[in-house]
Amino acid sequence: MISPFGRMFGFAALIAALSLASATVAGDADKNWFVRCEGAFNLCGYADRASMRTVIPARFEMARLFSEGLAAVRVKGRFGYIDETGTLVIAPRFVEAGAFRGGYAEVRIDGASGIIDRHGQLVVPAAFQRIIPLAGEVFIAQPLPARSPSTLFEPNFSSEAGDGFYFATDGLGLYRRGRGWVTTQDLSFALLDRSRRDLIWAGRRGAAGFDIWGLMRSDGSWQVTPRFSHVQQLVEGRAIVRGNGHRSIREDARSDDDLWGAVDGRGRLKVPLKFAYLSYWQNGFGRATEGPPHSATGAEQHRREAMVGVDGSLLAGRYFDQVDRDTDGLPRARVGDHWFGVDRGGRLIPELPEGRIVLRCSQGLLLRQHGAKIEFSHPWRDAPLGLFDEGYYRQTNCSDAVPVHSGTRWGFVTQDGRYLGGKAGFDNIYGFTGDHAAVELDGKWGIIDLQGKFTVEPRFRTLRPERGAFLAEGDGAPRWIDGEGKPLAQPPVAAPDRSDLLRCDGGLILFDHDGLWGLRESGGEIVIAPQYRALSCFRNGVSWTARADRRGWWPIGPDGADHPTLACREQFYFVEASDSFPEKFAADSFESSVAWNRAYLDYASNRRREPPKWTSSRNGQPPWAPTTKGL
C-alpha cells in the first residue's frame, strides 16, 4: 500500500546527510531490533529480528531505529526519545529527530535544525537548514537559505536509514560547537569509511563546473587536497578515485587526468591512476576495463576486462574477454568460449567439465555454465539438451518453460527437460501464456502448446499475447483468438475485483452512508462515524479527513479528535504518482483534491468504471490511472 500522505519533498539544494543510524540495519550493534508498525491505526513499536517477539509495544505514531541506546519516536505529532525499556526520556517536542552519534542528534524546531545532547538539551541552536553529527563536536551543516523557513518543505529523516552520505551539490561546511564555522560553506561531502568519521571526502566546485574531491579531516584541514573528479567509499581497503579530467565514463580516456586508480583509508594512492575504467573492489580485486563500460549513447561496450590487485598489478598480468570476482572459489576469467579459474600466481586452471551451476529447479531442470554457453540438463533425460547462449536466468524461470537462444534461433526448455523448437528452432518467440506460446517461423506467426505442437499453424504477420488471449494480424482483419485458434468476440476481461481497495492494511474498512465516509471494523463496529466527504486509512496513527464545514484536509487521531499538533493541508491524495499531476476536477485546488479522492472511493465501491487519473508531466506521455491497493 502506498502511503496515503502524498509526496514528501526534500530540499532542492540539499541533500548531503550523514545518516545517523548505526552500522547495522537493525539498530545498535548489541541489539537486533527493528521497527514494526501494525494494528488498525498503524502505530509503531519494536520487535526482535531473531525471534520476531515484540519488545516494545506498538504505541507510537512513528519510530526510528535505536542508536546509542535511544530511539526517536513521535507522539501526538512531535518527536522525543525513548530508552530500551520504551520509557520516554526526552519529551516529545521536535518536528523531526535524528539518531544519536557520539552523544549528539539533529532535531528540527520551528523550521530549522539544531543539535541536542543525550539529556535533550539544545547545545547548538536551531539555526541551520541541516546539521548532522560527524566526529566529536564537529558537524556537517548547511546554513538556512535567505527565504523564510516557512516557505520550504521540512526534511523527512526517515529516508536517511543506513550509514552513508547522500551526495550534495554544494552549500555545506563543517561547524564546531562553541567555535562556529571551521570551513567555508561551499562544499559537498561523501562518505569514505563507514567505520570512522575523522576523514571524509569533501568536494568543491571547480572552474569547469564539476566538483573536485579531496580528503578532509574533521577539523577542516585537508588530508588530501582536492584532485579527483570521482570518489567512492572504502571497500576491502581500497576506495576508487578518478583524475580530474571530467570526462564522462562513456567517453574514451584521453589523458592521465581521465584515468582511474584507488586510495587506502588514509587517502594514499595505492593503485596508480592508469586504468581507463576501474569499478568497485570485490573479493580482493577491482575490475578494470580497457575502455569505458558504456558508449556515448549509453549502449554497453564489450571491453576486455582485468582483475586488479591492491597494489595495482593485473592478475595473470593480462586482460581477459570477461572476468568474474563474485565467487567463493578462485576468481574466474574467460578466454574465448572457455572459463578458467585464476590462482594468486596468475596460473589459469581449466574449470571442471560439469561447470558452475547457474540455476537448479525443484523439478530437476539444471543449468550449468560452460564457457560462454549454458548447458541445460535433466535427470530424466539420458543426455544434456545442449548448449545455449548465456542469458539472465533466475529462480522465477523454474515455474515456466524457459526461453533459450542459440545463434539466431529460439526455443523453449520445459521443466521436465524437453526442448520445444521444432527441427531448427524458431525465428522469434513470446513467453508462454498459460499452456500456449506465440512463435515465429519463416516470417509467419503461429501458436504452440506445451508439447511443442502447433495448435495454430504459422500464418499471421503478427501475433501478440495479451490478457490471456492472442491478437492476430495479417490474415484478414485483426482479431482475437484463443490458444487453439478459436475466434473471440473480444479479449477476455476479468471481472473487476475491488473488494480489497476499501480495506486498510490494519483491518479497518472504509464505508459510506448518505454520501459521507467513515471507518469500521470488519465485524461492523464503527470506529470513525461517517461524517466526512472523504477520509483516508490510518497511517502512523493519523487519518486525513475532508469535513463539510471546514476547508482543508484535517488530521484526526484514533479517538476521532483533531490531531493536536499536525497542521491541515490544502491538498491530499490517497495514492501518488511520481512526476505526475492528478486529474483536475475543479479550479479550486482543495475542492479538486476532494473530488479526486471521492472519485477514487466511488471506483473502489464499483460505482465508477475507471479510477481518477494522473497525467504525466513528461511531454508526449499519455495519462495513466493508479491501481494501488488500499487508500
N, C-alpha and C positions, 0 to 999 in steps of 0.2 A: 504494500500500500504506500503510495507516495504521500509524503507529509501534507496535510491539509493547510499548512500555514503559509503556502506560497513561497516565493523565492526569498532567499537570504542573501543580500548583496554584500560583497566585500568592498573595501575602498579601492577606487580605481588606481590610485597611485601607490598603494601598499602592495604586495604583502610579503614582507620579509619577516617571518615569525619563527623564532626558535621554539619548537614545540616543548611544552613543559611536562609532557607525560614522561614517565621513566622509561628505561631502556626495554622493558618487557611490555608487551601489549596488554597484559593483564593488570598492571599497576606496579606496586613496589616489588623489588626483587624477591622479598621474603613472602609475598602474597601471590596467590593465583586467583584473584577475584576479577569478575567482570560485571559491568552494569547490565541489569535485566529490568526492562520496563514491561509491565503486564497489567492485567485486570481491566475492568470496564472503563476506568478513567486513565489508563496508560500511565500509571505512576511508576517510579523507578526505585530500585534498590540494588543490592549486590548479592551475587551468588559465587560459590567456589567452583572454579572451572573443572577441577578434577571430579568432584562428587556431584556437581550441579545443585548442591544444597544451598538454600537461602541463608546468608549470613547476616544481612541487614535487610529487614522487610521493605517492600516497595511502598514508600510513603512520600517520595519527593517528586516534584514536578519534573526536574531534570537532575541527573547525577553524572559526575565526571570520574575518571579513574583516580585511584589513590596515588599520591606521591608524597614521600617523606612522612607517611602516617596520617595525612589529611586528604580529604577529597571535597571538591566544591559541589554543593547541591543547591537546587533552587526551591524555595519555599515561598508561596504566595507572591511569585514574580520577582523575588530578589535572591541573590546567591549569598550563601555563607559557607562554612566549612564544618564537616563532621570529623570525629576521630574514628578509629577502627571498631568502636563499640556502637557507632551510629549516633552518638551524642553530639549535638551542635555545640562546638567550642568557639566558633566565630560567628556572631549573629548575622543573619541574612540582611544585607543592606546594599549589595552591589548589583549593578545591572548585568555585569559579566564577571567571571572569576576564573583565573587560570590555575595551573598546577604549581606546586611549590618546587623550587630548585635552589639549593644552597640556602634554605631558610627564607626565601622571598617568593612572592607570587604577584602577578599582574592582576589588577582589578579595574573595573570601569565605574566611574562616578560622574554623573552629570555630563555625559558625552566626552569624557577624557579618561585616559589611563594613568594609573599611579601604581605604586608598589607598597604592599603590606608585609609585615613580618609574621611570624607564627602566632603572635598574640592578637593579630588583627589590627595592629597599629599602622597607620599610614606613615611610612618612613620616607617615601618620595612622593611629593604632592601629585595629585591627578592633574597633570598639565601637559600630557603628551597624547599624540594620536595612537601610538603603541609604545610600550616599554616592556622588554622581555628580559628576565634574568639571564645573564651569561656566565660570569665567573666572579665569585666573591661579591663585592659591592658594585660591580660593573654591569651595565645593562645595554642591550641593543634598543635604541629609542628612535622614534620619529616625531618631530615637532608637530604640534597642531597646525593645520592649514589656516590660511588667513580667513577663510569663511567660518561662519558660526558653526560649532559642532552640531547644532540642531538641524542643520541642512544636510548632514551627512548620515549615511547608514551606519548603524552600530555593527562592529565585528562580531562574529559568532565563533567563540573559542572552541566549540565542539568540533570544528573542522580541523583542528590542529593536533589531532592524535598522532602518535608516532614520536620519533625522536630525531627530527631533522629540521632543516631550514626550508622555507619556501623562497625561491628566488624573488628579489625585488628589482624594480627598475632603478630606482635611486632614492635619495632623500632620507637616508638613515645615518646614524652615527653612534658612537659609544658615549655613554653618560655614566658618571661615577657619583654615587651617593655622597653628599656633603661637599663635592668639588665642582660638579657641573659637567659640561661637555668636555671630553678629552680628545675628540676628533671633530672635524668638520661634519656637517650633516648632508653630505653628497655621496654617500657610499651605498653599495649593495653588499649583502652578506650571504654566505653559503657555508654549510657545514663541511668541515674537514674530517673530523673524527667523532664518532658517536660516543666514545668513552671519555672524552676530555673537552674542555671549553677554553683552555688557555691560549689556543691558536685557532683562528678561523679564517676562511677565505674572505677577503674584502675586495670589492671591485669599485673602480671609479671610472666614469665616462671619459673616454679618450677623444682625441681630435677627430677621429673618423666616425664618432658616434656610437662606438661599441665600448662595453665595459672592459677594462684591463684589470686583471686579477692578481693579487699578491696575498701573502700570508701575514695576518696581523695578530700581534699579541693583545691580551686583554687590557693592557694599559694604553693601547692606541698606537704603539710603535710598530714598525714593520720588521717582521722576521725575514720575509722575502718581499722586496719591493715589487710593485705591480709590473708584471711582464708577460702574463699569459692571457690569451683570448678565450680560453675554455678551461674549466677546472672541474674535478669530480671529487666525490668522497673517497676516503681511505678504505680500501678493501684488500685484505690479506697483506697489509703493509705497504701498499702502493696506491697512489692517487694519480689518475690520468690527468695530464695537462697538455695544452697545445700552445705553440708560439703565438705571438700577437699579430699574425698576418691577416686575420679577419676573413679569410676565405671560407666559403660555405663548405661543409663536408660533402657537398655534391659537386665540388669543383676539384680538378686535379691540383695537387700541391705544386707550387712553382718556385718556392724559395725556402730557406731554412726556417723562416718565420712561420711557415704554414705547417710545420711538421709536429708530430706528437711524441710524447715521452711520458715519464712518470716520476713523481717525487715520493720520498718517505714521509713519516709522520712529523718530521721537523722541517719539511719543505726542501730538503736536499735532493737535487736531481740525481736519481739513481739509474733511470733509464733515459739515455740521451734523446734529445729531440731529433729523431732521424727517421720516423715512420710516417708514411703517407696517411695512415689512419691507425689508431690503436683504441680498442674497446676495453671494457672493464675487466678486472682481474677475476679469475675463477680457477679453483683447484690448482693454484700455484703458477698460473700463466695468464698473461694478457694475450689478446688476439690481434694480430696486425694484418693489414691487407696491403697489397702493392699499390692500391689507389683508393679513392673514396668509395664507400659502400653503395652510394646512390648517384645516379646521373643528375644533370641539371633539371631534368623533367621529373625527377622523383623515382624513376624506374631503378630497380635493384641492379647493381653492377656485379657481374661474375668475375671477381678479382681473386687471384691466388692468395692464400692465407698462410700465416705462420704463427707458431706459439712462441711468445716472448718470455724469457726468464726474468727474475727480479733484477738482474744486472744488465738487461737489455739484449742479451745474446739470444739467438734463434735456436730453438730446439732442433737438433739434427742439422743446424746450420743452413736451413733452406726454407723456401716457401712450398706449400702443397696445394693441390687442387681444392682441398677442403680440410678443415681441422675440427675436432670435437673435444672440448675440455670437460664437458658435462658427463663424466663417467667416474665410477668408483674404482676402476682399474687403471690401466695405463691410458694416458691421453691417446687419441686416435688421429690418424691422418689418412686422407685418400689420395692415391696416385692413380690417375685414370679411373678405372672402374673398381679398383681394389683398395680395401681398407687395411691399414696396418696399425698395430699398437706401436707406440714410440717410447722406449725406456729413457731414463735420465741421461744416458750416454749418447742418445740420439740414434740408437740401433732400431731399425724397422723390423717388427715381428709380425709375420703374416697372421691374420686372425684365423681362428679355428673354422673348419668348414661349415659348421652349423650356423655361424654368425650370431650376431646380437639379437635378442628377442625385442621386437618393436611393439607387438600387441599380442596378447593372449586372451581369447574369448572363452567364456564358460562352456560354450557348446563344442569347443575343441579347435576352432579355427586358430591358426598360429601364423604370425608374420615375423620373419627374420630378415635382418639386414645382410645383404651380400653385395659388398662393394657399393655401387651407386644404385643397386636394384633391391627390390623387396621380394622375398620368396614366400608364397602362400602354400601352406600345407594343412592337412587334417588327418587325425589318426585313423579315420575310416577309409582313407584313400591309400592305395599301395605306393603312390609316388607323389612328390610335390606337384602342385598345379602349374608351377612355372615361376619365372621371374618377371616382375612388372616394374615400371618406373617408380622411383621414390616419390612418395606423397606424404600428406599430413594425415596420419591415422591416429585415432583416439578411441577411448572406450565406448563412445556413442556408436561407433561403427559395428559394435558387437550385437546390435539389435536389428540390423538390416543386411540385405545383400550389399556387399562393399563394391563401389565403383573402382575399376582398375584400368590402367592405361599402359600401353606399350607402343612406343613409336608414335604412329598416328592413329592407332586403333584403340577402341574402348570395349569394355565388357564388365561383367559383374562376377564376384565370387560369393557364393551363398554361405550361410553359417554352417551348413553341413558339408562344405568343401566341394561344391560343384562350380564349374566355370560356365557362365552363360555369355556366349559371344558368337555363336554360330561357328562357321569354319574359319573365319579370319577376323572376327571382331566387328564392331560397328563403327560408322563414321563419327557418331556423337551419341550421347545418351542424356537422359534426365534420371534422377534417382527414382526409386520405386515409390509409387503412391498406392499404399496397400499392397495388393498382390500383382500390380501391373506397373510397367515402366515404358515410357516412350523412348524409342531408339531410332536412329537414322542409319539407313543402309542404302548405298548407291544413290545418295542425294534425296531420298524419299523417307518419310517418317511413318512408322507403324508402332504397334504395341506388342510387348511380350509378357508372358506370365512368369511365375517363379520356377517353371520348368525350362524356361528359355524358348518356349514355343510361341510363334506369332499368333496372337488372338485377333490382331488386325494387321493384315499384310501392308508393307510399306507402300503408300500411295499418296501421302499428303505432303504438301510443300512445307508446312509447319504443323507441329502437334505439341501443344503446351499443357502440362498438367496444372490444374487449378481447382481448388475446393473439392478435391476428391473425384474429379472427372477430368476430361481432356477437351481442349478447344482445338478443333481441326480446321485447317485452311488449305486451299489448293486443289481440292476435288469438289468443285461446286462451291456454294456459298458457305461461309464459316458456320460451323455448327458444333454443338456439344455432343460428345459420345461418352459412353462408359468404357471400362476396360475391355469389354468384349466387342466393342464397336457399335453397340445399340444406341440409336439416337435418343437424346434427351431434349425435352422442350426448353429447359434452362438448366444452368448448373445447380447442383444440389445446394440448398441453403439450410443450414441447421437452424432449428427453432431457437429464437433468442432465449438465452438463459441468463437473466439478470437478477436472480434471486439473492445473490450474494452482494450486489452492489450497494444495498442499503444496510448491510450488516457490518458493523465496526469490528476491527480486529479484536477488541476486548470482549465482544459478545453482545453489546448493546445494538439495538436496531432502530434506524430512523423510520418514523412513521408520520402520517399527516392526518389531520382532522379539520374539515371545513377550510382547507387551503393553508393551514398553519402546521408547522412541523415541530416534532419533539423527539424524545428518545425513550425507548422502553427496553425492558429485559426480554429475553426470548420467551419467558413464561407469561408475558403480558403486563407485568407490573411497570407502571410508568415511573421513569426516573426524572425526566425533564418534560414538563407538560407541553402539549402542542400549542405554543403561543408565538412562534417565530415565523417570519416569512421564509427564512432558511436558517439552518444551523449545521455545524459540522460534527463529526465524531470527536470524542475527546482525544487529545494528544498532549502528553505531559501535563495532565490534569486540567486542561483548558479546552472549552468548546467555543468556537466563534459564531456569533449569532447576529441576525438582522431582525430588529424589532420594528413593528409597525409605527411605534410612537417615537422612534429615535432615528437619527441619521448616523450612519457609520456601522461598522461591524464591531460588536462589543464582546469582550471575553467574559465567560462565566466559569465558575468552578464546579466541582462535583455536587455542591449543595444548591446549584442553580442561581446563586447570588453573583452579582457583578464581581469580577476579579479585582482585588484591592489595589493593584499596582500597574498592571499592564494597560497601556493606552489603547483606545479604539483605533480602527483602521478605516481608511476611506474605501479600500478595495480588498477583496479576499476571494480566493478561488479554491474549490475543493481539490482540484488537480492542477498540475502545472505542466508547461511545455517549454523547454529551454529555447531561447532565441525566437520565441513566437509571441503573438498577441492574441488575446481572447476575442472571440466574435463579439462585435458591438451590438448591444440591444437597445441602448438609449444614449442620448447625448451626455447625460449626467453620468460620471464615472461610477459613483456609488450605486445608482439605480441600475446601471448596466451590469455591474457585478452581481447584484441581487437577482436580476433576470437571468443571467447566465447560469447561476447556481440552481435556481428554480427549474430551469430547463434541464439541467443535469439530473435533478431529483425526479422530474417527470419522466426522463428517459429511463432512469433506474426503476421506475414504477411501471414501465411499459405503457405510459400514456403519451410517449413521444417516440417516433420511429428512429430518429438519429440524435446522437448527443450534440450539445453545442460545440462549435468548432474552435480550434486555434489556427490562426493564419500565420504562416511562416514569415519571418522578417527577411528571408533571403529572396531576392528577386527571381522570379520565374518558377518558384516552388508553389505547388497547389496547397490549398487549405487541407488540414487533416483534423480528425476528431480523436480525442483521447479515449483510450479503452481501459483506463486504470481501474483495478478492483478497489472498491471502497471509496469512502468520501473523507 
